[in-house]
Amino acid sequence: MKIAIAGAGPAGLYFALLMKKAWPHYSITVYERNKKDATYGFGVVFSDTALTHLEDADDDFFKLLSDGAEHWDDLTITHHNKKVAIDGNGFSGISRLSLLNILYGLCEDAGIRIRFGNPFNLADAQNTSDLVVGADGVNSSVRNALADRFQPQIKLLTNRFIWYGTKQRFDTLSLTFRRFDNGAYVAHHYRYASEMSTFIVECDAATFEQAGLTEKTEAASREFCQHIFSDTLNGANLISNRSIWRQFPVVTNRNWTAGNTVLLGDALRTIHFSIGSGTRLAMEDAVALFRSFRDAGPCVDAALDAFVAVRKPQVEKLLSAARSSYEWYEGFSKKLALEPVDLAYDYMTRSGRMSDERLQAIAPGFHARWSVSQAR
């Protein structure tokens, strides 16, 4: 079988690796329009559950990922300058570049060709390959070229967010809510290396306009966010890497396949960063597609049909939870009237997937604290 993959991100590389290890004689080429080290963003995060799924799929990759990651067991929410610890939330963080370098090395060792700085020729790939995989991100050229077949829908959320790094080390995955100059802000932050953390600042549309952030330069926005969260950063600076204010694009596709072509990861659908790592879900797409070929054999049509039949219901559940989560964030300014422990409880139950009983089971310490507060 000959496979052509657009995009050398985690989804495309992981699918290539799984397929090549199972069928070493397959010809697999990954095309990446950017240069090898031209990655953007800082760290990515995986829940313990996500790591278990990856361990089941490929133990070699899991060991390298786990060894290079930072680990923690709690979630911390700060509101009114009071910290609320929520137990039972195991996560691991790793830099995006480190993750990609692990995958580059494993793919090259397996004999997979990765062509950097090479735009993807879809028409040629469809004509000369048995399988074409569009794993080329939220602005997917594969999806756009076949938009009449995939029928994508893209909606921009109203909140704005901006992605930074910082040398301030955080002990856990953390959220810090802040009122500043009558505006509502929240920072999502977690460490992904021993001395580096991701730091995302989010605000609602009204705050964005009121603060004049449309007119601020990249440097001015960084200084503004540093000022708002100066105590959280403990004197550390924010670090930019193409850090601009954005609106989150909610991407879905009516159809997941078009002939011998299939989409994976952000090209297929986006999951809001408040509900889970898009990287993790993209890699789970790759695992699901690989298992469809493992079960269906080399018949591309049968494998793609199986992939859609199995994975689509799973993704629909995640999309429903993500919708509830981003709607919570779209109105989070109203939540700032809550007391810290009540805000934390409201946050934990926002997606509809976390019942009170389940929260009590996985986070007994936090649930007991919240219960005491309700009894007063």
Secondary structure as GFF3:
##gff-version 3
##sequence-region A 1 376
A	DSSP	beta_strand	2	6	.	.	.	ID=ss1
A	DSSP	alpha_helix	10	22	.	.	.	ID=ss2
A	DSSP	beta_strand	27	32	.	.	.	ID=ss3
A	DSSP	beta_strand	43	47	.	.	.	ID=ss4
A	DSSP	alpha_helix	48	57	.	.	.	ID=ss5
A	DSSP	alpha_helix	59	68	.	.	.	ID=ss6
A	DSSP	beta_strand	70	72	.	.	.	ID=ss7
A	DSSP	beta_strand	75	79	.	.	.	ID=ss8
A	DSSP	beta_strand	82	86	.	.	.	ID=ss9
A	DSSP	beta_strand	91	95	.	.	.	ID=ss10
A	DSSP	alpha_helix	96	110	.	.	.	ID=ss11
A	DSSP	beta_strand	113	116	.	.	.	ID=ss12
A	DSSP	alpha_helix	122	128	.	.	.	ID=ss13
A	DSSP	beta_strand	131	134	.	.	.	ID=ss14
A	DSSP	alpha_helix	141	145	.	.	.	ID=ss15
A	DSSP	alpha_helix	147	150	.	.	.	ID=ss16
A	DSSP	beta_strand	152	156	.	.	.	ID=ss17
A	DSSP	beta_strand	160	166	.	.	.	ID=ss18
A	DSSP	beta_strand	173	180	.	.	.	ID=ss19
A	DSSP	beta_strand	183	193	.	.	.	ID=ss20
A	DSSP	beta_strand	196	203	.	.	.	ID=ss21
A	DSSP	alpha_helix	205	210	.	.	.	ID=ss22
A	DSSP	alpha_helix	218	228	.	.	.	ID=ss23
A	DSSP	alpha_helix	230	233	.	.	.	ID=ss24
A	DSSP	beta_strand	238	239	.	.	.	ID=ss25
A	DSSP	beta_strand	249	253	.	.	.	ID=ss26
A	DSSP	beta_strand	257	258	.	.	.	ID=ss27
A	DSSP	beta_strand	261	263	.	.	.	ID=ss28
A	DSSP	three_ten_helix	265	267	.	.	.	ID=ss29
A	DSSP	alpha_helix	278	296	.	.	.	ID=ss30
A	DSSP	alpha_helix	300	330	.	.	.	ID=ss31
A	DSSP	alpha_helix	332	335	.	.	.	ID=ss32
A	DSSP	alpha_helix	340	348	.	.	.	ID=ss33
A	DSSP	alpha_helix	356	362	.	.	.	ID=ss34
A	DSSP	alpha_helix	364	375	.	.	.	ID=ss35
###
